Amino acid sequence: MAEGGTGAGGRETAAQDLERELSKLFGRARSLSLTIAARVHPGLDSASYALLVHLSGIAPVRAADVVELTGLDKSTVSRQIARLEELGLIERVADPSDGRARLVQLTETGATRLAEVREDRRKQLRATLADWSTPDIEEFSRLLGKLNSDL
């Protein structure tokens, strides 16, 4: 008997249900990401928005380090950094520890717009989860963390 007291058929059904729900969630997340990206800047795509969010937590940083930290390939990171710079959301600044090197960081505009949008998103999430118990939110968060770790 499989874990949780269900047979192989029950586990397969549960896996299919999970796959279907994850597919719905990922589709909604892509759509939401496009909407949020457009609120930061009308010319921002969801992939560059994801990099902007990532940079907000680690900047200032060398572009080469972004490649290592994100696992994205160098050409993708270079293209996204160039786009974010073109939109005025990030800037390149001199590395104080090595005058020849450049660091990327959010501009004041980029940081402000991102903070506003993220606060709105947090408010929406709190409203969506208003009827959830705190233990349910904690358990859902724990299980999502486990899934992310396993992936």
C-alpha positions in Angstrom: 0.0 0.0 0.0 1.3 3.5 -0.9 1.9 6.3 1.6 -1.2 7.8 3.0 -3.2 4.6 2.9 -4.2 4.8 -0.8 -3.4 2.3 -3.4 -1.4 2.9 -6.6 -4.6 4.0 -8.4 -5.4 6.6 -5.7 -1.8 7.9 -5.9 -2.1 8.2 -9.7 -5.4 10.0 -9.5 -3.9 12.4 -6.9 -0.9 13.0 -9.1 -3.1 13.8 -12.1 -5.3 16.1 -9.9 -2.1 17.9 -8.8 -0.8 18.2 -12.3 -4.1 19.7 -13.5 -4.2 22.2 -10.6 -0.5 23.2 -11.1 -1.2 23.8 -14.8 -4.1 26.1 -13.9 -1.9 27.9 -11.3 1.0 28.3 -13.7 -1.3 29.7 -16.4 -2.8 32.2 -13.9 0.7 33.1 -12.7 1.9 33.8 -16.2 -1.1 36.0 -16.9 -0.7 37.8 -13.5 3.0 38.3 -14.2 2.3 40.0 -17.5 -0.2 42.3 -15.9 2.1 43.2 -13.0 5.1 43.7 -15.4 3.0 46.1 -17.5 2.1 48.1 -14.3 5.8 48.5 -13.5 6.4 49.6 -17.1 4.3 49.2 -20.2 7.4 47.8 -22.2 8.3 45.2 -19.6 7.8 41.5 -20.3 7.3 38.9 -17.6 10.8 37.4 -17.9 12.5 40.7 -17.4 10.1 41.5 -14.6 11.2 38.2 -12.9 14.8 39.3 -13.3 13.9 42.8 -11.9 12.4 41.2 -8.8 15.5 39.0 -8.4 17.8 42.0 -8.7 15.8 43.9 -6.1 16.9 41.3 -3.6 20.6 41.0 -4.5 21.7 44.3 -6.2 24.1 45.9 -6.7 25.7 42.9 -8.4 27.9 42.1 -11.4 26.0 40.7 -14.4 28.2 37.6 -14.3 27.0 36.9 -10.8 23.4 37.3 -11.9 24.0 34.4 -14.4 25.4 32.2 -11.6 22.6 33.2 -9.1 19.7 32.7 -11.5 20.9 29.7 -13.5 20.0 31.5 -16.7 22.3 31.6 -19.6 24.6 34.6 -20.2 22.9 35.8 -23.3 19.5 35.7 -21.7 20.7 37.7 -18.7 22.6 40.2 -20.9 19.5 40.7 -23.1 17.2 41.2 -20.0 19.6 43.5 -18.3 19.9 45.6 -21.5 16.1 45.8 -21.7 15.7 46.8 -18.0 18.4 49.4 -18.5 16.7 50.7 -21.7 13.4 51.1 -19.7 15.2 53.0 -17.0 14.5 50.4 -14.3 18.1 49.4 -13.7 21.4 51.2 -14.1 25.1 50.2 -14.3 27.4 51.7 -11.7 31.1 51.4 -11.0 32.1 48.6 -8.6 33.7 50.3 -5.6 36.0 47.4 -5.1 37.2 47.3 -8.8 36.9 50.4 -10.8 37.0 48.5 -14.1 33.9 46.4 -13.2 30.3 47.5 -13.4 27.5 46.5 -11.2 23.8 46.5 -12.0 21.2 47.9 -9.6 17.6 49.2 -9.6 17.2 52.8 -10.4 15.1 54.9 -7.9 12.2 54.7 -10.4 12.6 50.9 -10.8 12.7 50.4 -7.0 9.7 52.7 -6.4 7.5 51.1 -9.2 8.4 47.6 -8.1 7.7 48.3 -4.5 4.3 49.8 -5.3 3.3 46.9 -7.5 4.5 44.3 -5.0 2.6 45.9 -2.2 -0.6 45.8 -4.3 0.1 42.2 -5.1 0.5 41.4 -1.4 -2.8 43.1 -0.6 -4.6 41.1 -3.3 -3.1 37.8 -1.9 -4.2 38.7 1.6 -7.7 39.4 0.3 -7.7 36.1 -1.6 -6.7 34.2 1.5 -8.9 36.1 3.9 -11.1 33.0 4.5 -8.1 30.7 5.0 -7.0 29.8 8.5 -3.5 30.7 9.5 -2.5 27.0 9.9 -3.8 26.3 6.3 -1.7 29.2 4.9 1.3 28.0 6.9 0.8 24.4 5.6 0.3 25.5 2.0 3.4 27.6 2.2 5.4 24.7 3.7 4.2 22.4 1.0 5.0 24.9 -1.8 8.5 25.3 -0.3 8.9 21.5 -0.3 7.8 21.3 -3.9 10.2 24.2 -4.9 13.1 22.5 -3.1 12.4 19.1 -4.7 12.2 20.7 -8.1 
